[in-house]
Amino acid sequence: MITHEDSERLRDQLLAVLAEDARNTERLVARLDSITDESGVGAHAALLLILTHLPFEEQEAREHWQAILGNRQEMSCVLGRDAGIRVAVLDYFMNINRRLVQPTLIDLEMYERAQEDGSTDIRTGLFNDRRFRTTLQTELRRARRYRQRASIVVVDLDNFAEINERCGSLVGDRILREVAILLNNNVRDIDVAARLGEDEMALLLPATGRNEAMRVAERFRNEVQKFFARRESQGKPVELTVSAGVACYPDDATTPEALLERAAQALYLAKALGRNIVEPYHPERRRYLRFDLDPERVEIEVLAATGQGGAKLHNYSRSGVLFTIPERLEVGESIEIRLSGSPGESGRSFHLRGRVVRLEELPEPTGDDPLGATPADRYEVGLALERDSTPNDLLEFFEKTRPASAVRPS
């Protein structure tokens, strides 16, 4: 199989042959045969690798060239003019051989300049890791000078290795490009999107606080989930999701390395919590008790500007609550909730403040829905509580309202 190193050795010579002999079919094949004999490298395969990035054994490549040249003659007869060798190559691999699905059309010299520049990831068109870190360092210096905030979002494609193995590398590369497009669709001109690793991407959001960064990340997560629920490969939905971690300068860290580390820690937590989640960085990661609650024994009221109410509480931990509500809240929004025991319980009532860190749209409820909700839409909300808003006797309250054997470490 031809390698990129072998093709690069012959690159200038092969492109010169293509420029000189593109209109002379017999001469082109003869010149490729001659280069193969002289160099010991399969020139037919090397030229195809340069033009299409498709690797072939030399004999197979030579057969493809014969078919390509025949395709060129047929296209030229239909068009009434010379179709050109590159057009014939593109048409052959898209419509006859079908090895290319969504090729990128770009001038070869422009492509090579991008490679030489070293700042762009070829597979996605995003900035690479080195360019991202350099830009992050510059932006933090600017933010420090003007006393502004800046946030970064580190994104991981959930189970991408499994999808890549199941669907193949060509589909995997296409998925990476599509995720990159969705990522770019969620940024401003001043924002920077990059690919940091095989299945890891990042956003740098200048002059952006934590709440807005959470909203951007959550919007992107939701778009990826919806897009790949419809995207099919081999007759089945791809169902790719992403997890993300958010960190903010100067609240979470003041250096580029530390800020990336904080965002990575938040990302690891998002994946540990089940993936397809956006998590902000929190400095404390101690183990804590989580209470699975009986929603019929605890009532929750959301005291927000929109006046939502009628929420059902599902779970409580020392750092947050999880509940379902019939009206949408925004990720990053600061709200206040009131918790109270239902009739027959303790009668205590608590006011808690926190920030929405998770929002998931739930399917339309049916008559068998255990919550008995009637609205057409419901949302599951995760609320990270402010530490100073949590009274000490709240744990005792939840201890009395949980089902038996529901305390578990988290």
N, C-alpha and C positions, 0 to 999 in steps of 0.2 A: 504494500500500500504506500502511495506517495505521501511524503511528509511536507509540512510547511517549510522546513529547513531546506529540503531538496528543491522545492519550487522556487524559493528565494534565490538560490544559487544561480538558477537559470532565468530569473525574472526578466532582466533587461534584454537578454537575447531572445526570449520568447515573445515579448511585447514588440520587439523590433521586427521579428518575422511576421507577426500579426499585422503590423502596420504596412509592411512592404508587400505581403503576398495575400492580403485578405480577399482580393478579387480573383485570385488564381487558385482554384480548388486543388488541382493536381500538384502544383508547386508547394502549396501550404502543407499538404500531407507528406510530401517528399522531404521538405525541410525539417519537419518534426521527426521523421524517421532518421534523418541524418544527425540531428542533435542527440537523439537517443543513443545512436551508435557511438558517437564521439564522447559523450559525457558519462554514459552508463546509467543515466537517470531517465526515467520514462517521461519524455517531453510532452506526449499527449495528455497524460495524467496531470503533469505539472501545470500546463496551460489551463486545463479545466479547473484545477484547484485555485489558480489565481483569479479566474473569471467568475467562478460560482461558489467557491469554498466547499465544494463537494469532493471528497477523496475517492479515487478509484485505483484499482490495479491497472497496469499499463495496457494490457490486452483489452480489457473492458473499455478503457478510455479511448483506445484507438477505434473500437467499434462504434462508440458514441460519436466520435468525430466523423466517421463515414456517414452516420445517420443525420448528423447536424448539417453536413454539407449537402446531402440530398434534400433535406428540409429547406435549406436556403434556396436551392434551385426552384423548388415547387412554389415557395412564397414569392420569389422574384417573378415567376411567370404570372401568378395571380395579380400581383401588384403592378406589373408592367414596368418595374424598375428594380434595381438591385436591393434586396432586403437588408444586406449587410450581415456579416458573420456574427456580431454580438446579438442582433435581433433574432437571428436563427437559433443561437444558443439559448436565449431566453425562452423563445417559443417552444423549443424542443423539450427543455426540462420542466416547463410549466404545463404544456398541453399534450405532449406525447409521452415522454418518460415520467412526468409528474413527480419529479424529485423535489421540485421547489413549489411551495404553497403560497407564500407571501414574500416574494423577493423585494429587497430594497434597491431602488434604482439610484445610483450615485456615481458621479465621475470618479474614475480610478485614482486620479491625482488628488482629488479632494479627500478621498478615503485614506490615501497614504499619508497626506499631511496631518490628518486627525490622529493616525497612529504615531507619527513622529512627534506630535505635540505632547502626547503622553498624558493628557488630562481627561480624556473621554473613554468611557467603557464601550467597547465596540459592539457588544451584544445588545446593549440597551439604549445607547446614546446619552446616558446620564454621565455626570462627572464620576471619576473613579475615586478610590479611597484616598489617594495622595492629594488630589485636588481638593477634596472635601475637607481634609484636615487643615490644609493651608488656608482655605477660605474661612474655616471656623476660627482659626487663630486670628486672622485679620478682623473678623466681625466682632470677636470678643474685645479686642483692643479698641475698636470703635465704640462698642457699647459701654465700655469702661470710661472712655473719654467723655461721652455725652450722657452718662448715667442713664442708660436705657437697658431694657431687658432684651434677652434673646433666648430662643428655645430651640431644642433639637428633638426630633422624633426618629427613633431607630426602629425599623420595621423588619420582621422576619416572615418569610412565606411559610405558612404552616404545612408540614409534611411534603415539602417540595421534592425532596429526594425520592419519596415513594411515587409521587405523580410522575416525575421524570423517568423513573424506571418502568412504570406501567405504560406510559404513553410514548416514550422514546425521546431522544435528545432533541430532535427537530421540533417536536411539539413543545418540549421544555423550553427551548430557546424562544419560541413564539410566545409562550406564556410570560416569560421574563419581559419581553418587549411590550406586551399588552399591560402588564402591571406597571411598567415604567411610564406608559402613556397615561394610565389612570392617575399615577402619582403626579405627573406634570400638570394634569388637568386641575389639581387641587392647590396649585401654588401661584404666588404673585411673581411679577418680574424680578423682584429683589430676593426671592427665596431661592434656595439651592437644593436640587435633588441629586442624589448620588447613589451609586451601587458600591457597597463596602465589601461584599463577599459574594459567594456563590448564590445564596438565597437571602441576602441581607441588604436592605436599602436604607436610606436616611434622608431626612429633610432638615435643613437649617432655615429657621424662621427669624430673621432680624426684626427688632423692635416689636417682639411678640411675647406676651406673658403666658403663664401656664394654662389659663382657662382657654384662651384662643387657640393655643397649640393643641389642647385636648380636642377642641371642636374640629380642627383641621384633620387630626389623626382619626377621629371617629368617623368623619365624613368619608375619608379615604377607605377605612376598613369596611364601611357599609357598602360603598360602591364596588369594591373588589368582591365581596360576598355575593352581591346581586348579579354582577357581570358573569362570574364563573359558575353560578348556579344555572345560567342559560347556555354557557359555552360547553360544547360537547367534543369529546375525542373518543374514537372507536365506538360511537353510538351511546356513550354514557356521559353524564355531566362531569366536568372536571372538578367542580365544587372546591376550588381553592379558596382559602381564607388567609388572613394575615393577623399577626399579633404585633403590638407596638408598645414601646416604652417612651415616656416623655420626661425630659429634664429641662430646667429653666435656669438661666444665668440672671442674676447672681445668687438666687435663692438656694439652688442645689449645689453649685460648684462655681469656681471662678477661673478655672483653667480649662483649655480644650480637652486634655486627657481625662481630667476628673469629670467633666460634663458628659463626655461620651460614656464613661464608666457608669455614671448614675443612670443614664438612659438605658444602658445595657442591663443594669440591675432591675429596672422597672420592666423591661422586656422579658427577662427571665421569670419574673413574677407573673406576668400576663400568660406566659406559656404554661407555668405551673398551675395556674388557675383554670386551665382547660383550653387555652388558645382562643383565637378570634375575639380578643379583648384588647382594649387600650388601657394601660396602667400608667399613672404618674409616679414619679419617684417619691418614696417615703423613706426618711432616714432610719426608722425603726423597723426591724424585721424579726421581732421576737415571736415565739410561739404563743398562741392565745387560745382561749376557749371560744368555740363557735356554737351557737344555740340554734337548733332546728325547732321552729315554733309552730304551734297550732294556730293558724290564721283566724280561727273562730273565737279564740280567747284573747286576742290582742287587736286593738283598733289603731289605725294610723291616719292622721290628717296632715296633708301637706299645706303649710302656711306659706304660699308663694304669691307673687304679684298676680298670677293668673287665677289664683283661688282654687286650685285643684283639691279634690277631696275624695273620699271613698276608696282609699288605697288599701290593699291587703298585704300585710307584713308576712314574709316568708322566713327570714333568717336574720340573726343578729350576731355580731362579733364585737370584740372590744374596739374595733376600728371602724365598723360600718354596719349598715343595714341593707337588706335586699327586699324590695317590695314591688308589687304590681299596681299600676295606676292607669286609669282610662284616658288620660290626656298626656301629651308629650311634654317632657322636660328637655332641657338642653345640656349636653355634656359640658362640664365646667361651671355650670350655674350654681351659685350658692343659695341654699334654701333652708328653711326651718320646718321641722315636723313636730307634731304632737303625738305622743304615744300614750295610750291609756288602756287599762284592763276592761274587758267587756263586763256586763252585769254579772255579778256573782264572783268576780275576781277581786283584787286588792283595792280597786277604786283609785289607785295612784295615777297621776298624769305627769308626763315629762316632756319638756321642750328641748329639742336637740337641733344643733346647727351642723351643716356639712356641705360638701361639694359633690355634685353628680359626676361620677367617674365611669359610669357604665349605663348604656341605654340600648335595649334590644326590643325591637318590635315583635310582638307575639302574634300567632295566627288568630284569626277571628274565632271567638269562643263559640262553642256549640251548647246544646241543651244539657249535655253531660259535663260541662265545665265545672270543676270543683269549686271555683270561685263564684259561680253564679253570676258572672258579669254579663251585662246586656249591651254595652257599647260595641260598635263595630271594630274598634281598635283598642289594644291594650299594650302597655309598655312595661317591661321589667327594668327597674331602676336600681343601680347600685350607688349608695350614698356613703362617701368617706366622711366620718364625723370629725369635727374639731375636738381636740382632746379636752379643752377647757369647758366644753358644753355637755360632757358626759358625767352625770352625778354618780357617786359611789354606790348608792343603793339601787341603781338601775339593774345591775347584775342579779341582785336578789329578786327583783321583780320578774326578770326573764326566767330565773331558775324555777319560779312557781308556775310559769305559763308554758313551759316546754313539755313535750311528750316524754314519757319514760325512756331512759337510755338514749337521750338525744344529744348529750354533751360529747363533743369529740374534739381532739386537738386539730389545729390548723396552722 
